[in-house]
Structure formats: C-alpha cells, structure tokens
C-alpha cells in the first residue's frame, strides 16, 4: 500500500466491497505534484488509520462495525493540503473521529459521524493549527463536541451541518498556552437538536493571552438545546481553577444573526466574559429563542460584554452588565 501511494506516478489503493478484520494500519503518503486516491471499504477493527502528507484530491472512506467493543480510533489528517474528504461514515470511535492538524485548503463534505450521546471525548471533527477549512452538508452525532477548534485556526466555513446529540460546536477551550488564536469562522445554515450547547466559545481563567475574533453565526435552527448561545470565559471543568483571576483571551467582532428555536433551560443566551478583557463588539440580530418551562420565559445573562442588538430579540437582550446567578457550564 505504501509503495502504491508513494509511486512517482501516483496510485490508487482500493479495497473491494466487503468486510475486513485488520490489525493497526498506517498510511504514509507523499503525493506532492500528483493525485492520489485511497478508497477504503468496510473495516472491522481494532485498527488505526493515519494519513500524513496527503496532497491534491484525496478520497477516504471508513465504515465500522457497531456496537463496541469493536471501535475504531481517530482518522488523523496531519499536514494535509488541497484535499477533499467526502462520503464517509465513522461509527463509534473511542476518541475524536476526525482530527485535522497543521492542514489547509481542506473540504470535508457529506460525512456521517455517529457515537452514543453519553460517550466521552468523541468529538466529530477537531481542528487545530489549520486554515481554509470547509465542513459542509454533514450529520454529526457524538457524545462530545460535534466540531471543536483549538489554537491557531482561522478561515473556517461550516455550512449545512446537523449536530445532535453532542455538546454543539465549540471554539476552545483556549488560553492554556500563549497565542491561542481563532479567527474568521463562519457558521451558517446549521441545526442543533438535543445538544448541550449550540455555538460555544470557552476560555480558561486564568489564561495566557489569545484572541477569538470575526466569528459569524447565522441562520441556525435550535431544537431542545440546553445553552443555545454561550460564551464562557471562566471555563474550568476540573473545578480547581482560580475564581479571582480572569481570562486574558480577547473576544471581539462576534455576530449572532437569525437564530431561532427552543431552549431546554431559561438561560437561552449566556455571555460570561472576562473582567480584564471584556468581550467587544458582540452583535445580536433577529434572535428568537423560546423556553416554555415552569420558571417562566427564556432570558439572557451577560457580564463584561459590549452587546449591540438589531431586529427581533427574544429573549430580551442584555446590553449592559448583569450579575450571573448560576454556575459556569461544564463538560
């Protein structure tokens, strides 16, 4: 297989239709200046699939037997450029399903990711140190984030993604190291059903300096989501962080537009920003989020956030500092 993928003329690795029980497999591909295709059939694990240095137009397919203990592990795409990953299904990974690292100009389209809603650390797609990434027209059901971002990721487009169950789309957590920057992320035409969060930004406190900027979220449908819109700059899942120190990650130029649906809690909008680096230029436009529980209608809660609003606003927006009366949101 390696000799085929490294052949100077390029090549095709084809596994015919069928089911295969395999030991761990690593594909190391160096296809600069030529096209290579790897088309995988239905595999039964345990196995490891790792792709490094995959260039030009790449086609990968994974199917896997369910239920456990026959779980696959992460499909890693490290140092991948100018590639398209499409029409694949990943079922019941025991960690992140697809991990992008140090990659750019990648399109991921028409994929299906499925894991139980209570399975830990099963992010659908994780993006780190990558740019010019498109994730389109896909179904992602997990026990963790549907899509997550870590440090130095920018120019990301997400469109036509259905998320649920799972923790929603998460930018962060950021601030563990200096220079955690995520920028120019566009999320639109997506749906969240039965998730913990819709779109979330989370940073540690205390933290190293970093930025989240030019985030646009629009035309998003929400159905029975616990926290449809949330910024949490006191993120601390271990509950052992300082309660007196603030996040040093600056969040600015964030737009939430045309977001509608239902929240399972009163807290439809939570903007819990840093005291030392308040959120700047947060725009809310045409928001319609309802809660029908016994406590009363949905509400917004903000602290240290500069918010401007346009159009319909349900719940009533918080455009000035309001003390939060409930704890931070944890994984």
C-alpha positions as CSV (number, residue, x, y, z in Angstrom):
1,X,0.0,0.0,0.0
2,X,2.8,2.4,0.9
3,X,4.6,1.7,-2.3
4,X,1.5,2.4,-4.3
5,X,0.8,5.8,-2.6
6,X,4.5,6.8,-2.9
7,X,4.8,5.8,-6.5
8,X,6.1,8.7,-8.6
9,X,3.1,8.3,-10.9
10,X,0.6,8.4,-8.1
11,X,-1.7,5.5,-7.5
12,X,-4.9,4.0,-6.2
13,X,-5.4,1.8,-3.2
14,X,-8.8,0.1,-3.5
15,X,-10.3,-2.3,-1.1
16,X,-13.3,-4.0,-2.8
17,X,-16.7,-4.1,-1.2
18,X,-16.7,-6.4,1.8
19,X,-15.7,-6.6,5.5
20,X,-12.1,-6.9,6.6
21,X,-10.6,-7.7,10.0
22,X,-7.3,-5.9,10.2
23,X,-4.5,-5.1,12.6
24,X,-3.4,-1.4,13.1
25,X,-2.7,0.2,9.7
26,X,-0.7,3.4,9.0
27,X,-0.8,5.1,5.5
28,X,2.1,7.4,5.0
29,X,1.5,9.3,1.8
30,X,3.7,11.8,0.0
31,X,1.8,12.8,-3.1
32,X,3.1,16.2,-3.9
33,X,2.8,17.1,-7.6
34,X,0.4,14.3,-8.3
35,X,-3.1,13.0,-7.5
36,X,-3.6,10.0,-5.2
37,X,-6.8,8.3,-4.1
38,X,-7.4,6.0,-1.2
39,X,-10.8,4.4,-1.2
40,X,-11.5,2.1,1.8
41,X,-14.2,-0.4,2.2
42,X,-15.9,-1.6,5.4
43,X,-13.3,-2.5,8.0
44,X,-13.7,-4.3,11.3
45,X,-11.2,-3.3,14.0
46,X,-9.4,-2.7,16.2
47,X,-7.4,-0.6,13.8
48,X,-5.6,2.7,13.4
49,X,-5.9,4.8,10.3
50,X,-3.5,7.7,10.0
51,X,-2.8,9.8,6.9
52,X,0.1,12.1,6.8
53,X,1.2,14.5,4.0
54,X,-1.8,13.8,1.7
55,X,-1.9,16.3,-1.1
56,X,-4.2,17.1,-4.0
57,X,-7.5,15.4,-4.2
58,X,-7.9,12.7,-1.6
59,X,-10.9,10.4,-1.1
60,X,-11.1,8.4,2.1
61,X,-13.9,6.1,3.3
62,X,-14.4,4.4,6.6
63,X,-17.2,2.2,7.8
64,X,-17.0,0.4,11.1
65,X,-19.0,-2.3,12.9
66,X,-21.2,-1.3,15.8
67,X,-21.7,-1.7,18.8
68,X,-18.5,-1.8,20.9
69,X,-16.0,-3.3,21.7
70,X,-15.1,-3.1,18.0
71,X,-14.4,0.6,18.0
72,X,-12.1,2.4,15.6
73,X,-9.7,5.2,16.6
74,X,-9.1,8.6,15.1
75,X,-8.7,9.3,11.5
76,X,-5.8,11.7,11.7
77,X,-5.1,14.2,8.9
78,X,-1.7,15.8,9.6
79,X,0.0,18.2,7.2
80,X,-2.7,17.7,4.6
81,X,-3.2,20.2,1.8
82,X,-5.6,20.7,-1.1
83,X,-7.7,17.7,-0.4
84,X,-11.3,16.7,-0.2
85,X,-12.7,14.2,2.3
86,X,-16.2,13.1,1.4
87,X,-18.9,10.5,1.5
88,X,-17.5,8.6,4.5
89,X,-19.1,7.2,7.7
90,X,-17.3,6.9,11.0
91,X,-19.1,5.0,13.7
92,X,-18.3,4.7,17.4
93,X,-14.8,6.0,17.6
94,X,-13.4,5.8,21.1
95,X,-11.8,9.2,20.7
96,X,-12.1,12.1,18.2
97,X,-13.4,10.8,14.9
98,X,-11.5,13.1,12.5
99,X,-8.6,15.2,13.6
100,X,-7.1,18.0,11.5
101,X,-3.7,19.3,12.4
102,X,-1.4,21.7,10.5
103,X,-3.5,21.3,7.4
104,X,-5.0,23.8,4.9
105,X,-7.3,24.0,1.9
106,X,-9.4,21.0,3.0
107,X,-13.1,20.3,2.2
108,X,-14.9,17.8,4.3
109,X,-18.4,17.2,2.8
110,X,-21.3,14.8,3.1
111,X,-19.8,12.8,6.0
112,X,-21.7,11.0,8.8
113,X,-20.3,10.7,12.3
114,X,-22.1,8.6,14.9
115,X,-21.4,7.9,18.5
116,X,-23.6,7.4,21.6
117,X,-24.7,10.6,23.3
118,X,-23.0,9.6,26.6
119,X,-19.6,8.6,25.1
120,X,-16.8,10.8,26.3
121,X,-14.2,12.6,24.2
122,X,-15.8,11.5,20.9
123,X,-15.6,14.9,19.1
124,X,-16.8,14.6,15.5
125,X,-14.2,16.9,13.9
126,X,-11.4,18.6,15.8
127,X,-9.4,21.4,14.1
128,X,-6.0,22.7,15.3
129,X,-3.3,24.8,13.6
130,X,-5.2,24.7,10.3
131,X,-6.8,27.2,8.0
132,X,-9.0,27.5,4.9
133,X,-11.2,24.5,6.0
134,X,-14.7,23.9,4.8
135,X,-17.1,21.4,6.5
136,X,-20.3,21.0,4.5
137,X,-23.6,19.1,4.4
138,X,-22.8,16.6,7.1
139,X,-24.5,14.7,10.0
140,X,-22.6,14.6,13.3
141,X,-24.0,12.8,16.4
142,X,-21.5,12.4,19.2
143,X,-21.0,12.4,23.0
144,X,-18.8,15.4,22.9
145,X,-18.3,18.4,20.6
146,X,-19.7,18.0,17.1
147,X,-16.9,20.3,15.8
148,X,-14.2,21.8,18.0
149,X,-11.4,24.3,17.5
150,X,-8.1,24.6,19.2
151,X,-5.2,27.1,18.9
152,X,-4.3,28.9,15.7
153,X,-7.2,28.0,13.5
154,X,-8.7,30.5,11.0
155,X,-10.7,30.9,7.9
156,X,-13.1,28.1,8.7
157,X,-16.5,27.7,7.0
158,X,-19.2,25.4,8.4
159,X,-22.4,25.1,6.5
160,X,-25.3,22.6,6.3
161,X,-24.2,20.6,9.4
162,X,-26.7,18.8,11.6
163,X,-25.4,18.4,15.2
164,X,-27.1,16.2,17.8
165,X,-26.7,14.7,20.2
166,X,-23.4,16.2,21.5
167,X,-22.0,19.3,23.0
168,X,-22.5,21.5,19.9
169,X,-19.8,23.5,18.1
170,X,-17.1,24.7,20.5
171,X,-14.4,27.2,19.9
172,X,-11.9,26.3,22.6
173,X,-11.1,25.7,25.2
174,X,-8.4,28.4,24.7
175,X,-5.8,30.1,26.9
176,X,-3.8,27.2,28.2
177,X,-0.9,28.3,26.1
178,X,0.1,31.8,24.8
179,X,-1.1,32.7,21.3
180,X,-4.3,30.7,21.2
181,X,-6.0,32.5,18.3
182,X,-9.1,31.5,16.4
183,X,-10.4,33.9,13.7
184,X,-12.7,34.3,10.7
185,X,-15.0,31.4,11.5
186,X,-18.3,31.3,9.6
187,X,-21.1,29.0,10.8
188,X,-24.4,29.1,8.9
189,X,-27.4,27.0,7.8
190,X,-26.8,24.5,10.6
191,X,-29.2,22.7,13.0
192,X,-28.7,21.7,16.6
193,X,-31.1,19.1,18.1
194,X,-30.9,17.9,21.7
195,X,-27.4,19.2,22.3
196,X,-25.8,20.6,25.4
197,X,-24.8,23.8,23.6
198,X,-25.4,25.5,20.3
199,X,-22.3,27.5,19.4
200,X,-20.0,28.0,22.4
201,X,-16.8,29.9,23.0
202,X,-14.9,28.8,26.1
203,X,-11.6,30.1,27.6
204,X,-9.7,29.2,30.7
205,X,-9.4,31.5,33.7
206,X,-6.7,32.4,34.4
207,X,-5.2,32.0,31.0
208,X,-2.5,33.1,28.6
209,X,-3.2,35.9,26.1
210,X,-5.1,35.0,23.0
211,X,-7.9,36.1,20.7
212,X,-11.2,35.0,19.3
213,X,-12.3,37.3,16.5
214,X,-14.5,37.6,13.5
215,X,-16.9,34.8,14.4
216,X,-20.2,34.8,12.5
217,X,-23.1,32.5,13.4
218,X,-26.3,32.9,11.3
219,X,-29.3,31.0,10.0
220,X,-29.2,28.4,12.7
221,X,-32.1,26.3,13.9
222,X,-32.2,25.3,17.6
223,X,-34.3,22.4,19.0
224,X,-34.3,21.4,22.6
225,X,-30.8,22.8,23.3
226,X,-29.6,23.5,26.9
227,X,-27.5,26.6,26.1
228,X,-28.2,27.8,22.6
229,X,-25.7,30.8,22.7
230,X,-22.9,30.8,25.2
231,X,-19.6,32.5,25.8
232,X,-17.9,31.1,28.9
233,X,-14.6,32.8,29.9
234,X,-14.5,31.1,33.3
235,X,-14.3,27.6,31.8
236,X,-12.9,25.1,34.4
237,X,-14.2,21.6,34.1
238,X,-12.0,20.3,36.9
239,X,-13.4,23.0,39.2
240,X,-10.0,23.7,40.6
241,X,-9.3,27.0,38.8
242,X,-8.9,30.4,40.4
243,X,-12.2,32.3,41.0
244,X,-10.4,35.6,41.3
245,X,-8.3,35.6,38.1
246,X,-9.7,36.4,34.7
247,X,-9.1,35.1,31.2
248,X,-6.7,37.0,29.1
249,X,-8.2,35.8,25.8
250,X,-9.8,38.8,24.0
251,X,-13.1,38.0,22.3
252,X,-14.3,40.6,19.7
253,X,-16.2,41.0,16.5
254,X,-18.8,38.3,17.1
255,X,-22.1,38.2,15.3
256,X,-25.2,36.0,16.1
257,X,-27.9,36.5,13.4
258,X,-31.2,34.8,12.5
259,X,-31.1,32.2,15.2
260,X,-34.4,30.6,16.2
261,X,-35.9,27.6,18.1
262,X,-36.2,26.2,21.6
263,X,-34.1,26.1,24.7
264,X,-34.4,23.5,27.4
265,X,-33.3,26.0,30.1
266,X,-34.2,29.6,30.9
267,X,-30.6,30.6,30.0
268,X,-31.0,30.9,26.3
269,X,-28.2,33.4,26.0
270,X,-25.2,33.4,28.3
271,X,-22.3,35.8,27.8
272,X,-19.9,35.4,30.6
273,X,-16.9,37.4,29.6
274,X,-13.6,38.3,31.1
275,X,-13.3,41.1,33.6
276,X,-9.8,42.1,32.4
277,X,-10.5,41.6,28.7
278,X,-14.3,42.3,28.3
279,X,-16.0,41.0,25.1
280,X,-16.0,43.7,22.4
281,X,-18.4,44.2,19.5
282,X,-20.9,41.4,20.2
283,X,-23.8,41.8,17.8
284,X,-27.2,40.1,18.2
285,X,-29.6,40.3,15.2
286,X,-33.0,38.7,14.9
287,X,-32.9,36.2,17.7
288,X,-36.0,34.1,18.6
289,X,-35.3,31.5,21.3
290,X,-38.2,30.3,23.4
291,X,-38.4,28.4,26.7
292,X,-41.7,27.0,28.0
293,X,-40.7,25.6,31.4
294,X,-42.4,26.4,34.8
295,X,-39.8,29.0,35.7
296,X,-41.0,31.5,33.2
297,X,-39.8,32.7,29.8
298,X,-36.2,32.5,28.4
299,X,-33.7,35.1,29.5
300,X,-30.3,36.5,28.7
301,X,-27.5,37.0,31.1
302,X,-24.3,38.9,30.5
303,X,-21.3,40.1,32.3
304,X,-18.4,42.2,30.9
305,X,-19.9,42.2,27.4
306,X,-20.3,45.0,24.9
307,X,-23.5,44.0,23.1
308,X,-25.5,45.7,20.3
309,X,-28.8,44.4,19.0
310,X,-30.9,44.7,15.9
311,X,-34.3,43.4,14.8
312,X,-36.3,40.9,16.8
313,X,-34.9,39.9,20.2
314,X,-36.4,37.0,22.2
315,X,-35.4,36.7,24.9
316,X,-34.9,40.4,25.8
317,X,-31.2,41.2,25.2
318,X,-28.8,42.1,27.9
319,X,-27.0,45.2,26.6
320,X,-25.4,46.1,30.0
321,X,-23.6,44.2,32.7
322,X,-25.9,41.8,34.6
323,X,-24.6,39.6,37.5
324,X,-24.8,35.9,36.7
325,X,-26.8,33.9,39.2
326,X,-25.8,30.4,38.1
327,X,-22.6,28.5,37.8
328,X,-20.3,28.0,34.8
329,X,-21.2,25.4,32.2
330,X,-19.0,22.3,32.4
331,X,-18.4,19.4,30.1
